Amino acid sequence: MPNHAKQVLAPGRSPRRATGRGRLLALVFAAFTSAAAVGAGPPAAVSAETDFSYHEWTANEGSKSAGARGTLQFKGSPINLDVPVRIKTPIGSFYHAISALAWEPQGWFRVDDIPIGESVAPFAATDLRKGSYVGARRAGTPAHWCYVPEMDTWFDPLQLTH
């Protein structure tokens, strides 16, 4: 995890106090941490596709305030962020929409696949221990890792539960 995220996520610090890229990184990591911690126990094996799920529906259907909603989940818990961000997961690419207006889209929505760069550099044991790395996808990166293009960062949501 980059140093600015470690500082933001230090015990007793709120990710909402950071700014810029550090805040975005902290909020993404905090969302995955809280999503994966529900029903915590010893970490189970990760299946790249079955641990992620997506559901889209219309809230207030049939009314003037009807609006699209989308939920992206990791291990059965919603991933909630208060910043607009794109994310590439094993089940596709998504954008997080935020609005205070009931009839506007809110939550996660599928987007065109996010292109990723590939690197010949190998995935290292240090990447696994840190739970993240910056840059192009490294050879051997586990299939369940996610990519946030605005930060050019790959991360392991399971790693963040301990």
N, C-alpha and C positions, 0 to 999 in steps of 0.2 A: 504494500500500500504506500503511495507517495507520502512524503513527510507532512505536507500541508493537511492531508486527510487524517493522519495520525494525531496531529495537534488538535484538530477539530473534534475528533472522536475520543479524545482522552476522557477518562472517567470524570463525571461531573460537568462536562462541557456539552452544550447543545449544538447540534449541527446547524441550527438556524442562526447562530452568531457569526458564522464565517461568511465570507463574501466571495463572489466570482467562482472560479473553477473549484476552489477548495470547498465552497458551500455546496455546489452541485455534486461533487464527488462524495461528500459527507452524507448528503441526503439520499443519494442512490444507495450507498453502502448501508445507511441506517434502515432504509426501506427493506432491503434484502435481509438484513439481520433480524428485523422484527418479523418479517414474513416467515423466515425459516425457523425462528425460535418458538413459534406456536407449536405445542405438542413436543417440545424439546425432550431429548433423552439422548442416548448415544447416537451419533450420526449414522444413518443408514446409507447403504450404497445409493449412488445417484444414477438415475436413468435419465439421460439427456432429454427425452421427449415426454416421459410420463410424469416427471416432477413439475412440469410447467403446464398450465392450462389457461385458456382464454374463453371468455363468454361475453357476447354483445347482446343488448336488449334495448327496448324503448321504455323509458320511465314516463309515467303519466299518459300512457297511450290513449289516444282519442280525445285529448284535451288540447287547449291552446298552448299549454306548457309542456307538451310531449317533447322529449329530447333523447338522443342516443346516449347510451352508457356502455362502457366497456371495462371489464375487469381482467387483469392479468394476475395469475397466481403462481406462487412457487411453493411446492409442497402443501397445497391446499389453503394457503393464506394469501389474501390480496396484497399486491405490491402497491403501496400508496405513496405518492410523491406530491409535493406542492410546488414543483417546478416543471415546466414543459421540457421534455427530453425524449430523445429517440433511444431505443434499445434493440439490439439484435439478440434473440434468444434461440434455443434449438427448435422452437416451434414457429419462428418467423420474426419479422421486424415490426415494431410498434412505436407509436407516438403517444405521449401523455398529454391530453388536452385538459385545460383548466378553464372554468367559467363560473361566474356567480349567477348566471342567467339559466333558469331551469330548462329552457327550450334549446339551449346550445349543447353540443357534444361535451361530455365530461368523462374522463377516465382514459383508458388505453384503447387505441384503435390501430388496426393493421395498416401498414404502409408498404410501399414498394420495398423490396429487399434492399437492405443497406449493404453497399459494396464494402468489402474488406480487403485489405492488402495482406499478402502472404509473405512470410519471411522464411529464409533458409535457416535462420538461427534456431537452435533447438530449444524446446521448452525445458527449463531448468528446475532443479529441486528447489532453488531459492524462490522461483515464481510460485511454486506450490505452497511453500511455507508462508509467503507474503499474502497469497490469495489474489494477487493482481499483478499486472504489468502494463506498461505503456508501449504502444506501437503496434505494428502489423502482427497478425496472428502467427505465432511461432509453431514450427513443426512439432506435433505431439501435444498441443494444447488440448486438455480434456474437452469432450464434446458438449458438456453441460455448462461451460463457461459462457458468459454474456459479454457483449461489446457495447460500449456507450461512445458513439462517434464524436460527440461534442467534447469529450475528454480524451479521445483516442486511447481508451483504457479497456482492457480485458479483465474480468474479475470472476471469482468463484463464489457464488452465493452460499454454498455449503460451508466453505472455509470461514465465513463470517459469523457462524452460529456459536463458535466457542471463544 
